[in-house]
Amino acid sequence: MKLYSVKAVAQFLDISERRVRQLREEKVIAEVRPGLYNILEANHAYIRFLRKQNPESEETIDYNTERAKLVRAKRKNEEYELQLKENRLHTAEDIETVMTDMLVNFKTRLMAIPTKISPSLCKKTNKEEIFELLKENIDEALNELSDFKGVFGEGVKKDEESDG
């Protein structure tokens, strides 16, 4: 049996000489004589060591399990894409855009109420008439918030047209 030096074993195993010495100290690789190794035994011992360290070796990976995971992920992705196309699911960007537009329009309507009705209010002295006028204008502004589906549909269509 031919014996090899630390340098030869390191080159054969594609590790450093220092790592060969560490493996010897850890009792993974055995020296036949001081500084000399049986390269075949060292190779087999190193392979066993690596297998113990990595239980997820190719032998333990179940092809069917991995394939099932891949198919499941693809199915979920397809379902997600279908829901987006059918407008049953919306991206966060779409929702943010639509909500921003709705709230800006709502704020604009609320801010316009004093300017719009102040000429009429100054002529009125009856509290019920003032109340009705204010309520009518506030309800008109609030109605814009209640039509979420209509506004959301328009917002998505505008985005799709600008993308296309």
C-alpha positions in Angstrom: 0.0 0.0 0.0 1.3 3.4 -1.0 1.3 6.2 1.5 0.8 9.9 0.7 1.8 13.1 2.4 -0.5 15.8 3.8 0.0 17.8 0.7 -1.0 15.0 -1.6 -4.1 14.1 0.5 -5.1 17.8 0.5 -4.8 18.1 -3.3 -6.8 14.8 -3.7 -9.6 15.9 -1.4 -9.5 19.5 -2.7 -9.0 20.9 0.8 -6.1 22.7 2.5 -3.3 21.0 4.3 -4.4 22.6 7.5 -7.9 21.2 7.1 -6.3 17.7 6.6 -4.5 18.1 9.9 -7.7 19.3 11.6 -9.6 16.3 10.3 -6.8 14.1 11.7 -7.1 15.7 15.1 -10.9 15.3 14.9 -10.3 11.6 14.3 -12.0 11.7 10.8 -8.9 10.8 8.9 -6.3 8.3 10.3 -2.6 8.6 9.8 -0.8 5.3 9.0 2.5 6.8 10.0 3.3 10.3 11.2 2.5 12.7 8.3 1.6 9.8 5.9 -1.9 8.7 4.9 -3.5 5.9 2.9 -5.3 8.1 0.3 -8.1 5.6 -0.4 -9.0 5.3 3.3 -8.7 9.0 3.8 -11.0 9.6 0.8 -13.7 7.2 2.1 -13.5 8.6 5.7 -13.8 12.2 4.3 -16.9 11.2 2.3 -18.5 9.6 5.3 -17.8 12.7 7.3 -19.4 14.9 4.7 -22.5 12.7 4.5 -23.0 12.8 8.3 -22.7 16.6 8.2 -25.3 17.0 5.4 -28.3 14.8 5.9 -30.0 16.6 3.0 -27.8 14.7 0.5 -29.2 13.7 -2.9 -30.1 10.3 -1.6 -32.6 11.7 1.0 -34.3 14.2 -1.4 -37.6 12.7 -2.4 -38.2 13.5 -6.1 -42.0 13.1 -5.8 -42.2 15.5 -2.8 -40.1 18.1 -4.5 -42.2 17.8 -7.7 -45.4 18.1 -5.7 -44.1 21.3 -4.1 -43.2 22.7 -7.5 -46.6 21.9 -9.0 -48.4 23.4 -5.9 -46.4 26.6 -6.2 -47.1 26.9 -9.9 -50.8 26.2 -9.3 -51.0 28.9 -6.6 -49.2 31.3 -9.0 -51.7 30.5 -11.8 -54.7 31.0 -9.4 -53.2 34.4 -8.3 -52.8 35.5 -12.0 -56.4 34.4 -12.8 -57.8 36.3 -9.8 -55.9 39.4 -11.0 -57.3 39.1 -14.5 -60.9 38.6 -13.2 -60.6 41.6 -10.9 -61.2 39.4 -7.8 -57.8 40.3 -6.5 -55.9 43.6 -6.8 -52.3 44.6 -6.5 -51.3 46.8 -3.6 -50.3 49.5 -6.1 -53.8 49.5 -7.6 -55.4 49.8 -4.3 -53.1 52.6 -3.1 -53.7 54.6 -6.3 -57.5 54.3 -6.1 -57.7 55.0 -2.4 -55.4 58.1 -2.9 -57.6 59.4 -5.7 -60.8 58.8 -3.7 -59.5 60.5 -0.6 -58.0 63.5 -2.6 -61.4 63.9 -4.3 -63.2 63.6 -1.0 -61.0 66.2 0.6 -61.5 68.6 -2.3 -65.3 68.2 -2.1 -65.2 68.9 1.7 -63.0 71.9 1.3 -65.3 73.3 -1.5 -68.4 73.1 0.7 -67.9 76.5 2.5 -67.2 78.3 -0.8 -70.1 76.6 -2.5 -72.8 77.2 0.1 -71.7 80.3 2.0 -73.6 82.7 -0.3 -76.8 80.7 0.3 -76.2 80.3 4.0 -75.8 84.0 4.7 -79.3 84.6 3.3 -81.0 81.9 5.4 -82.2 82.4 9.0 -84.2 79.1 9.5 -82.0 76.5 11.3 -83.8 73.6 9.5 -83.0 75.1 6.1 -79.3 75.6 7.0 -79.2 72.1 8.4 -80.7 70.6 5.2 -78.3 72.6 3.0 -75.3 71.5 5.0 -76.5 67.9 5.2 -77.2 67.7 1.4 -73.7 68.9 0.5 -71.9 66.7 3.1 -74.0 63.7 1.9 -73.0 64.4 -1.7 -69.3 64.4 -0.7 -69.8 61.1 1.4 -71.5 59.4 -1.6 -68.2 59.5 -3.4 -66.6 57.4 -0.7 -69.5 54.9 -0.8 -69.0 54.0 -4.5 -65.8 52.1 -4.0 -66.5 49.5 -6.7 -67.2 52.1 -9.3 -64.2 54.2 -8.5 -61.9 51.2 -8.2 -63.0 49.8 -11.6 -62.3 53.2 -13.2 -58.9 53.4 -11.5 -57.9 50.0 -12.7 -59.1 50.6 -16.3 -57.2 53.9 -16.4 -54.0 52.2 -15.2 -54.4 49.4 -17.8 -54.9 51.9 -20.6 -51.8 53.8 -19.7 -49.8 50.6 -19.5 -51.0 49.4 -22.9 
